[in-house]
Amino acid sequence: MKILLVRLSAIGDVLFATPLIDALRRAHANAEIVWLAQPECAPLIEGHPGLDAVLVWPRREWLALWRARRFAALIGEFAAFRRRLRAEHFDLAIDLQGLLKSGLLAWLSGAPQRVGLGSREGSQWLMTRTIPRGGDARRIGSEYRHLAATLGLPSEEFSMALHLARADEAFAEAQVRKYALGDGYAVLCPFTTRPQKHWLESRWAELADRLAGELGLRSVLLGGPGDRAAAKRIRTATRSDLVSLVGETSLREAAAVIAGARLLVGVDTGLGHMGIALRRPSLLLFGSTRPYLDTGRPDAQVLYHALDCSPCRRDPTCEGRFTCMRLIAVDECLAAARELLGRSAG
């Protein structure tokens, strides 16, 4: 049997779906399992021992051709990618994203069985079977656990996984030596693409200072190139020796830095969820979004103060006040961090 999993993005969602690899492998030991992802998310699943291959959808190249109005070239690229997928002779394609783009790619694979999770935007018409999203929304990865159970796959052990290469680990080790982090460090992941998911910059600075002063943990900031200005503001506001690797790592290098941390504190961002996947003590600060409350691990906790408007997701009604995030105090974070570190030590 040859199985195609389609989950193109985003970082957190790809991580949440990784337990399906092992579930499929336990049910179909001899199957060939392939994952189709966008380029920026492919590194998350490369090297997973349960996968036989990772295919990359060249989304950026297609968009560039579209914007340049090179439609003939775009059609040629589309046809070539279709031939590449069809040449794999997939028996089953599972669209884990449920969007038109992911459903179209599952359909292009030519798999005679195509299962869509929560299919919408017209992708439901490209599937041979659709499964509504379900499960306990408070539990991490619940919709994928629900899918596994519905398909008759083993779902009792359902943990995220992120497998690092030796080169990634070597990068992290080099940072530990460079910045003298050998006594232990905390990773802070403050940055997302939506302002309503952010915590206050002044509180990140205070938290870094107190982690250093009260728990003996220097802080390392992680983020992408677009977060450099915000990282500079946080770093300027701190009194402690804060290390910023923002914009200086690949996705897997950032994961390796997280893997070596004694503690991660983050908002609803892909890097934040990595802490749980890498089994590090993790504290997640949620407000406008609440992907889960039950992390599935004793050393990972969510701080979340629900309001009548929570979670507003992409449509905040507070006119920029973001009260749900302001309600999370530094004292509360520090107390939770102490507890998580205690559990980890125990």
N, C-alpha and C positions, 0 to 999 in steps of 0.2 A: 504494500500500500504506500502511496506517495501523497503527503499532506502538505498543503500550503496554508500558513498562517499569515493573515494580512492585518497588521497594525502598524500604520505608517508613522504615527506620532501620537502624543507628545512624550517627553521623557518620562514623566510620572506614569502615564497610562501604559507605556510600553513595559515599565517595571512591574506595574500591577498585574500585567498579563503573563509575565514570565512563568508563573507556576503551571500554566497550561502545558508548557513544554514537557515537564516531568510527568504530568498527568497523562498526556498522550503517549509518552514513552512507556509508562507502566502498562497502559492498555494495549499498545501496539509495539512490542519490543523490536520487531524487525522492520518497522515502517521507516521510510525516509521522510524526515520532517524539515521543511524549509520555511523561513520567515522572510516576508517582504516588508521593507521599511524605507523611510526616507533617509537620505545620507546622514543627517545630523543625529539620528536615533540608532542607526545600524551599529555603532560601537557598543551600545548597551547589551547587545545579544551576541555579538561576535565572540567566539571562544566558548560559548555555552556547550557543554559536553552532550547535551540532549539534542542539539541541532546538527543536521548534516550540512546545511548551507544557509547563508544569508544573502538574499537578493536585495539590490538597492534600486528604488524607483528614482530615476533622474529628474526629479520634479523641477529643480532650478533650471536645468537645461531646457526643459519643455516650456517653462514660463518665459525664459529669455527669447526663445524662438517666437512665442506668441506676441510678446511685446515688440519684437522687431518686425512683426507682420510677415515673418518667413513661414507662411502656412504650408507650403509644399514640403519644406524641410521638416516641419513639425509632424506632418502626416507620415513622412518617411520614418522618423524616429518612433512614432506611435506604432507603425506596422512592424518595425524591427523588434520593438519590445514585446509586442504580441507574439511574434514568432518565437522569441526567446522563451516566453512563458509556456507556449504550447509545446515546445520541444521537450519540456520537462515531463509531460504526460501525467499531470496531477490527477489523482482519483478524487480528492476531496479538497475544497478550499473553504476556509473558515474566515469570514470577514469579522474581525473583532472590533472594528471602528464604527461600522454601520452608516457611513456616509456615502454619497454618490461616488466620490473618487475612489474610495476603498472597494466599494461594491463593483465598480467598473473594472478595476484591476483583477478582482476575484473572478469576474465573468470572463475577462480576457484570457485567463489561464486555461480556459477550456475544460476545467474539471467538471465531470458530469454531476457531482454532488457539490452544492454550494450553500453553506450555512451562514446566515447573517445574524449577528447579535444586535438587537434593537435597530434593525435597518430602517432608514428614513431617507428623505430627499430623493425618493425614487429608486434607491438601491434595492428596496424590497422586491422590485419586479425583476431583478437580476439574479435573485436567489432561488434555489429549489426548496429551501426551508428557512423560515425566520424564527428566532427565539427571542421573546421579549426580555429586556433587561430585568433582573430580579435579584433576589437575595436580600440580606439584611444590610441596608445602606450604611449602617454604623460601622460595619466591619470592613477592614481593608481588603480591597480586591474582590468585594462580594459579588459583583456582576459576573466576573470570570469564574469564580467558584460555582455560582449558579449555572453558568453555561456548562461547566464540566459535569455537574450532577445531572443536568438535563440530557447530556449526550451519553450518560452512563460511564463517564470516566471516573477513576478514583480521585476523590477530592478531600479526603481526610487530612492528608499532609499537603498543605497548600501555601508554600512560602516563596516569596520573591527571591531571585538570585541574580547576582552580577559577578561575572568571572573576569578577573584581571589578568593581564599578561605580565611577565617578569619585567618588561620595559616600563610599564606603568608603576609597578612597585619600586623600581629603581629611581624613578623620578621623585616619588614621595620621600624615599630615603634620603635623596640628595637635598631636598628642602629641609628635612629635619636637621641635617648636618649644617646646612647653610645658615639657618636661623636659630640654631641651638635649641631645638624643640624636644630634645631627648627626654626631658622630665615630664612630658605629657602636654597635650594642647587640646583646645576646643575648636571646632569648626563652626563658623557662623555663616549662614546662607540667607541673607536678607532680601535678595533681589528676585523680582518677578516682572512679567510684562504688564501687569495690571496694578495701578496704584492702590486700589481698594484691598489688595492682598498684603500690602506692605505694613510693617511695624514702623514706629517712629525712629528716624535716624539717631536722634539724641538718646533714645533708650538702648539702641544697639551699642552706642559708645559707652554708656553707663554699665551695661551688662558686661562688656569686655573688661572694663576696669575692675568690676567686682569679681568676675571669674578669676582674674589674676590676683587680686588682693585677698580674697576670702577662700578661694579654692585652689590657688596655686596653678591655675591653668592659663597660659597665654592663649590668645585667640588668633585664629587664621580666617581671614575673609576669603570666600570663594564666590565667583560670579563670572559673567561673560564680558567681552570687550565693551559692550554698551553700558556696563555698570561701573566703569572706572571713575566717573565723576562723583557718583554717590559714594563709592568706596573711599575716595579721597576725603570727602566731607566727614564721613564716620571716623576715619583714621585721624583727621585733624582734631576732632572733638575728644579723642581719648587721651588719657594721661599715661596709660600703660603702653607697653611695647607691642602694639598690634601689628601682625604680619598680614599684608594684602597680597594674595595671589590672583586677584580679580583680573580676568583677561589674559592671564599668563599660562593657563593650562588647557589641555584638551579635555574632553568630557571624561575620558578614562583616567587621565592623570588626576583630575579633580576627585574622581571616585577613589583612587588610590590614597590620596591625602585624607579623605574621609575614613577610609579603612583603618588608618593608623591613629585616628583621633580617640581620645577618651570620652568625648561628648560632642554631639552635634545639636545645634539650635538653628531652626530654620522656619520659614513660612511655607505656604503651599507652593513649592517649587520642586522641579525635578531633582535638584541636588539634595533638597531636604529629605525626600523619600528614599534617597540612596542610603541614608544612615540605617534605615530599617532593613533594607535589602542586604546591607553589609554587616548586619548584626552589631551595630554600635549603639550605645546609649543615645537615644534621640528624643528631642523635645520639639514638637511641632506647634506653631502658633497659627491658628485658623480663625477666620472671621467671615469675610464675604463668601468664602467657599469653605466647604467642610467635606472633603473627599472621604473621610472616615473619622471615627472616634475611637474605635477599638483597633489598636495597632497590631494585635496578635502576638505581642511580645511584652514580657514584664519590664524590660528595660527601655521601652519607648512609650511616650505619653503625648497626648494632645491637650493643649490649653485652648479653650473655646468658650466664649461667653455669648450664648444665644440671645438675640433680641427678637422682637416681633417681626423684624424685617429679615431675619437671618434664615438661611444664607441667601444673599441677594444675587450672588454669582456675577454676572456681567451687567446687572442693572441696579446699581446702588441708588437709593432714594434719600441718602443722608446729606446730599449736597457737599460732598467732599470732607465731611467730618470723620467718617470711618470710625464711628464710636466703638464698634465691636473690637477693633484692634487696639484702640486707646484704652480699653478696659483691662487689657493684659498689662500688668505692672511688672517692673523689674524685680521687685521683691518676690512676686509669685514665680517668676522664671527661675530665680536663684534657688528658691526653696525646692522647686521641682527638680532642678539640676542636682542638688544635693541628694535628693531621694533616689534619683536614677543612678547616680554614681555609687551610692550605697548598695543598691540592688546588684549592680554590676560587680562590685567588689565581693559581695556575698556569694 
